[in-house]
Amino acid sequence: MACKVMGIVNVTPDSFSDGGKYFSPEEAVRRIKNLIADGADIIDIGAESTKPGAVPLSWEDEWSRLEPVLTLLKGSVPVGGTGTVPISVDTYHPETAERAMALGAKIINCVYEGTVPDMLRICAKNEAELVIPAKFLGTVPMGKRGTVPVERLGTVPVYLDPMIGFGTTREEDLELLRSIPELAKRGRVLVGASRKRIVKKLTGEKMTGKNLGGNLGVSVWAAMNGASVVRVHDVKETVQALKVIDALKG
């Protein structure tokens, strides 16, 4: 598929849609294996909930949740190497990123632009990729490169995340989704709107887990408008939808 599918695994007790389901390392690894079987191109593991009102974790507490999972993964599933499924770690703590890459992570998904410079340095050293908030580019002196596609910062290949649902209103989220075609001209775009409030608001469905159609709608829109990756909970269904889109596009 032209657009890759990133499967979400929340190693948390309090995430908004699946908190607690994969909190134990064994359950998390089982979930990862299932998502790979469903067709995930990338696995994204997070240990801190980003839902509104969630309590931030120290890097030590975050790492205490991630380390057992990454340790169990080594040698147990086809991840990390050439031609296998890369592991992404969702963190804004440089200390966590360093340790995660030592255990095989190939991508760091950083939702906070304040630590992006540190993450760029760490990823460059470890030959890893980095997901950054798209608005970070507005804080970087781009010079003549301001209108040129930005596929990497320094030596680090980057993905640009429009950051849907991070302190934004319905109207702002819609504008972010509509901005994908233009953002895709600047670099590789990663869209993570799965099971977020914007989908519930658009569909009118209030029950968690009952918005599959709405989630697929966002993923299809993103893929058709240039996104390189969609970050989703419902991997199997998203893979199927994007295969159809690819076939129709020829």
TIZA-26931 format. One record per residue (C-alpha): residue number from 1; chain; x, y, z. Coordinates in steps of 0.1 Angstrom, whole numbers, plus 5000, padded with zeros to 4 digits. Layout:
BEGIN
+------+-------+------+------+------+
| resi | chain |   c1 |   c2 |   c3 |
+------+-------+------+------+------+
|  NUM |     A |    X |    Y |    Z |
...
+------+-------+------+------+------+
//
This chain:
BEGIN
+------+-------+------+------+------+
| resi | chain |   c1 |   c2 |   c3 |
+------+-------+------+------+------+
|    1 |     A | 5000 | 5000 | 5000 |
|    2 |     A | 5011 | 5035 | 4993 |
|    3 |     A | 4999 | 5046 | 5028 |
|    4 |     A | 5013 | 5025 | 5057 |
|    5 |     A | 4992 | 5015 | 5087 |
|    6 |     A | 5006 | 5020 | 5121 |
|    7 |     A | 4990 | 4999 | 5148 |
|    8 |     A | 4985 | 5014 | 5183 |
|    9 |     A | 4994 | 4995 | 5215 |
|   10 |     A | 4987 | 5015 | 5247 |
|   11 |     A | 5006 | 5001 | 5277 |
|   12 |     A | 4985 | 5022 | 5300 |
|   13 |     A | 4958 | 5019 | 5326 |
|   14 |     A | 4940 | 5051 | 5315 |
|   15 |     A | 4940 | 5056 | 5277 |
|   16 |     A | 4907 | 5069 | 5265 |
|   17 |     A | 4897 | 5039 | 5243 |
|   18 |     A | 4916 | 5008 | 5255 |
|   19 |     A | 4932 | 5017 | 5288 |
|   20 |     A | 4941 | 4986 | 5308 |
|   21 |     A | 4935 | 4961 | 5281 |
|   22 |     A | 4972 | 4957 | 5272 |
|   23 |     A | 4988 | 4970 | 5304 |
|   24 |     A | 5006 | 4938 | 5312 |
|   25 |     A | 5037 | 4930 | 5291 |
|   26 |     A | 5023 | 4897 | 5280 |
|   27 |     A | 4990 | 4912 | 5269 |
|   28 |     A | 5009 | 4939 | 5250 |
|   29 |     A | 5031 | 4915 | 5232 |
|   30 |     A | 5000 | 4893 | 5223 |
|   31 |     A | 4983 | 4924 | 5209 |
|   32 |     A | 5014 | 4933 | 5189 |
|   33 |     A | 5015 | 4898 | 5173 |
|   34 |     A | 4978 | 4901 | 5164 |
|   35 |     A | 4983 | 4935 | 5148 |
|   36 |     A | 5012 | 4922 | 5128 |
|   37 |     A | 4990 | 4893 | 5116 |
|   38 |     A | 4963 | 4919 | 5107 |
|   39 |     A | 4987 | 4936 | 5084 |
|   40 |     A | 5003 | 4964 | 5105 |
|   41 |     A | 5033 | 4980 | 5088 |
|   42 |     A | 5045 | 4997 | 5120 |
|   43 |     A | 5037 | 4991 | 5157 |
|   44 |     A | 5035 | 5022 | 5179 |
|   45 |     A | 5038 | 5015 | 5217 |
|   46 |     A | 5029 | 5042 | 5242 |
|   47 |     A | 5031 | 5042 | 5280 |
|   48 |     A | 5015 | 5075 | 5288 |
|   49 |     A | 4979 | 5085 | 5280 |
|   50 |     A | 4975 | 5117 | 5261 |
|   51 |     A | 4938 | 5120 | 5267 |
|   52 |     A | 4926 | 5154 | 5282 |
|   53 |     A | 4934 | 5156 | 5319 |
|   54 |     A | 4958 | 5127 | 5319 |
|   55 |     A | 4986 | 5129 | 5345 |
|   56 |     A | 5020 | 5132 | 5328 |
|   57 |     A | 5046 | 5105 | 5337 |
|   58 |     A | 5082 | 5109 | 5346 |
|   59 |     A | 5105 | 5092 | 5322 |
|   60 |     A | 5113 | 5066 | 5349 |
|   61 |     A | 5077 | 5056 | 5353 |
|   62 |     A | 5072 | 5056 | 5315 |
|   63 |     A | 5102 | 5034 | 5311 |
|   64 |     A | 5091 | 5010 | 5338 |
|   65 |     A | 5060 | 5002 | 5316 |
|   66 |     A | 5079 | 5000 | 5283 |
|   67 |     A | 5110 | 4981 | 5292 |
|   68 |     A | 5093 | 4948 | 5299 |
|   69 |     A | 5074 | 4949 | 5266 |
|   70 |     A | 5104 | 4958 | 5245 |
|   71 |     A | 5125 | 4931 | 5263 |
|   72 |     A | 5098 | 4904 | 5256 |
|   73 |     A | 5096 | 4915 | 5220 |
|   74 |     A | 5132 | 4908 | 5213 |
|   75 |     A | 5134 | 4875 | 5195 |
|   76 |     A | 5097 | 4868 | 5199 |
|   77 |     A | 5082 | 4886 | 5169 |
|   78 |     A | 5096 | 4897 | 5136 |
|   79 |     A | 5104 | 4933 | 5145 |
|   80 |     A | 5132 | 4957 | 5142 |
|   81 |     A | 5154 | 4944 | 5114 |
|   82 |     A | 5154 | 4949 | 5076 |
|   83 |     A | 5122 | 4937 | 5060 |
|   84 |     A | 5104 | 4933 | 5093 |
|   85 |     A | 5079 | 4954 | 5112 |
|   86 |     A | 5096 | 4984 | 5129 |
|   87 |     A | 5087 | 4994 | 5164 |
|   88 |     A | 5078 | 5030 | 5172 |
|   89 |     A | 5078 | 5043 | 5208 |
|   90 |     A | 5054 | 5071 | 5216 |
|   91 |     A | 5074 | 5094 | 5240 |
|   92 |     A | 5085 | 5129 | 5245 |
|   93 |     A | 5112 | 5120 | 5270 |
|   94 |     A | 5147 | 5118 | 5255 |
|   95 |     A | 5158 | 5094 | 5283 |
|   96 |     A | 5131 | 5069 | 5272 |
|   97 |     A | 5139 | 5073 | 5236 |
|   98 |     A | 5176 | 5064 | 5242 |
|   99 |     A | 5167 | 5033 | 5261 |
|  100 |     A | 5140 | 5022 | 5237 |
|  101 |     A | 5163 | 5023 | 5207 |
|  102 |     A | 5189 | 5003 | 5227 |
|  103 |     A | 5161 | 4976 | 5228 |
|  104 |     A | 5153 | 4978 | 5191 |
|  105 |     A | 5129 | 5007 | 5185 |
|  106 |     A | 5134 | 5022 | 5151 |
|  107 |     A | 5110 | 5052 | 5153 |
|  108 |     A | 5103 | 5078 | 5180 |
|  109 |     A | 5069 | 5093 | 5180 |
|  110 |     A | 5073 | 5127 | 5198 |
|  111 |     A | 5041 | 5147 | 5205 |
|  112 |     A | 5059 | 5176 | 5221 |
|  113 |     A | 5079 | 5201 | 5200 |
|  114 |     A | 5099 | 5212 | 5229 |
|  115 |     A | 5120 | 5180 | 5230 |
|  116 |     A | 5123 | 5176 | 5192 |
|  117 |     A | 5159 | 5190 | 5191 |
|  118 |     A | 5170 | 5164 | 5216 |
|  119 |     A | 5151 | 5137 | 5197 |
|  120 |     A | 5168 | 5147 | 5164 |
|  121 |     A | 5202 | 5143 | 5180 |
|  122 |     A | 5193 | 5109 | 5195 |
|  123 |     A | 5177 | 5096 | 5164 |
|  124 |     A | 5206 | 5107 | 5142 |
|  125 |     A | 5230 | 5088 | 5165 |
|  126 |     A | 5209 | 5057 | 5163 |
|  127 |     A | 5199 | 5059 | 5126 |
|  128 |     A | 5162 | 5061 | 5136 |
|  129 |     A | 5132 | 5079 | 5122 |
|  130 |     A | 5112 | 5106 | 5141 |
|  131 |     A | 5076 | 5117 | 5141 |
|  132 |     A | 5073 | 5154 | 5150 |
|  133 |     A | 5044 | 5178 | 5154 |
|  134 |     A | 5040 | 5196 | 5120 |
|  135 |     A | 5040 | 5229 | 5138 |
|  136 |     A | 5076 | 5224 | 5148 |
|  137 |     A | 5086 | 5234 | 5113 |
|  138 |     A | 5073 | 5268 | 5121 |
|  139 |     A | 5099 | 5272 | 5148 |
|  140 |     A | 5128 | 5262 | 5126 |
|  141 |     A | 5146 | 5288 | 5104 |
|  142 |     A | 5141 | 5271 | 5071 |
|  143 |     A | 5155 | 5298 | 5048 |
|  144 |     A | 5150 | 5290 | 5012 |
|  145 |     A | 5138 | 5255 | 5022 |
|  146 |     A | 5106 | 5269 | 5035 |
|  147 |     A | 5087 | 5260 | 5003 |
|  148 |     A | 5107 | 5228 | 4996 |
|  149 |     A | 5095 | 5194 | 5008 |
|  150 |     A | 5111 | 5185 | 5041 |
|  151 |     A | 5117 | 5148 | 5043 |
|  152 |     A | 5144 | 5150 | 5069 |
|  153 |     A | 5158 | 5174 | 5094 |
|  154 |     A | 5196 | 5171 | 5094 |
|  155 |     A | 5202 | 5134 | 5088 |
|  156 |     A | 5170 | 5122 | 5104 |
|  157 |     A | 5141 | 5110 | 5083 |
|  158 |     A | 5109 | 5126 | 5097 |
|  159 |     A | 5072 | 5123 | 5096 |
|  160 |     A | 5049 | 5154 | 5101 |
|  161 |     A | 5020 | 5149 | 5125 |
|  162 |     A | 4992 | 5176 | 5122 |
|  163 |     A | 4984 | 5167 | 5159 |
|  164 |     A | 4946 | 5162 | 5156 |
|  165 |     A | 4929 | 5162 | 5190 |
|  166 |     A | 4956 | 5179 | 5210 |
|  167 |     A | 4938 | 5207 | 5227 |
|  168 |     A | 4920 | 5215 | 5195 |
|  169 |     A | 4883 | 5223 | 5187 |
|  170 |     A | 4861 | 5204 | 5162 |
|  171 |     A | 4866 | 5232 | 5137 |
|  172 |     A | 4904 | 5232 | 5142 |
|  173 |     A | 4906 | 5194 | 5138 |
|  174 |     A | 4886 | 5197 | 5105 |
|  175 |     A | 4910 | 5223 | 5093 |
|  176 |     A | 4940 | 5201 | 5102 |
|  177 |     A | 4925 | 5172 | 5083 |
|  178 |     A | 4918 | 5195 | 5053 |
|  179 |     A | 4954 | 5207 | 5055 |
|  180 |     A | 4968 | 5172 | 5047 |
|  181 |     A | 4972 | 5177 | 5010 |
|  182 |     A | 4993 | 5209 | 5015 |
|  183 |     A | 5013 | 5193 | 5044 |
|  184 |     A | 5021 | 5163 | 5022 |
|  185 |     A | 5039 | 5186 | 4998 |
|  186 |     A | 5064 | 5194 | 5026 |
|  187 |     A | 5071 | 5159 | 5037 |
|  188 |     A | 5058 | 5125 | 5049 |
|  189 |     A | 5026 | 5130 | 5069 |
|  190 |     A | 5015 | 5108 | 5097 |
|  191 |     A | 4978 | 5111 | 5107 |
|  192 |     A | 4966 | 5099 | 5141 |
|  193 |     A | 4928 | 5106 | 5145 |
|  194 |     A | 4917 | 5071 | 5155 |
|  195 |     A | 4889 | 5070 | 5180 |
|  196 |     A | 4894 | 5107 | 5189 |
|  197 |     A | 4867 | 5132 | 5197 |
|  198 |     A | 4865 | 5146 | 5162 |
|  199 |     A | 4853 | 5112 | 5149 |
|  200 |     A | 4826 | 5110 | 5176 |
|  201 |     A | 4815 | 5146 | 5169 |
|  202 |     A | 4812 | 5139 | 5132 |
|  203 |     A | 4794 | 5107 | 5134 |
|  204 |     A | 4772 | 5115 | 5165 |
|  205 |     A | 4781 | 5081 | 5180 |
|  206 |     A | 4790 | 5085 | 5216 |
|  207 |     A | 4799 | 5049 | 5226 |
|  208 |     A | 4836 | 5041 | 5225 |
|  209 |     A | 4845 | 5014 | 5199 |
|  210 |     A | 4814 | 5020 | 5178 |
|  211 |     A | 4829 | 5045 | 5154 |
|  212 |     A | 4847 | 5021 | 5130 |
|  213 |     A | 4830 | 5036 | 5100 |
|  214 |     A | 4841 | 5071 | 5110 |
|  215 |     A | 4876 | 5060 | 5118 |
|  216 |     A | 4879 | 5044 | 5084 |
|  217 |     A | 4865 | 5075 | 5067 |
|  218 |     A | 4894 | 5096 | 5082 |
|  219 |     A | 4920 | 5070 | 5072 |
|  220 |     A | 4907 | 5068 | 5037 |
|  221 |     A | 4906 | 5106 | 5034 |
|  222 |     A | 4942 | 5109 | 5047 |
|  223 |     A | 4955 | 5082 | 5024 |
|  224 |     A | 4938 | 5097 | 4993 |
|  225 |     A | 4952 | 5131 | 5001 |
|  226 |     A | 4989 | 5122 | 5005 |
|  227 |     A | 4994 | 5108 | 5040 |
|  228 |     A | 5023 | 5084 | 5043 |
|  229 |     A | 5011 | 5067 | 5075 |
|  230 |     A | 4978 | 5064 | 5094 |
|  231 |     A | 4980 | 5056 | 5131 |
|  232 |     A | 4950 | 5034 | 5140 |
|  233 |     A | 4935 | 5010 | 5166 |
|  234 |     A | 4915 | 4990 | 5140 |
|  235 |     A | 4944 | 4977 | 5118 |
|  236 |     A | 4927 | 4948 | 5099 |
|  237 |     A | 4898 | 4969 | 5087 |
|  238 |     A | 4920 | 4999 | 5078 |
|  239 |     A | 4944 | 4976 | 5058 |
|  240 |     A | 4914 | 4963 | 5039 |
|  241 |     A | 4900 | 4997 | 5032 |
|  242 |     A | 4933 | 5010 | 5019 |
|  243 |     A | 4938 | 4980 | 4997 |
|  244 |     A | 4906 | 4988 | 4980 |
|  245 |     A | 4916 | 5024 | 4976 |
|  246 |     A | 4949 | 5014 | 4961 |
|  247 |     A | 4932 | 4991 | 4936 |
|  248 |     A | 4908 | 5018 | 4926 |
|  249 |     A | 4936 | 5043 | 4921 |
|  250 |     A | 4954 | 5018 | 4899 |
+------+-------+------+------+------+
//
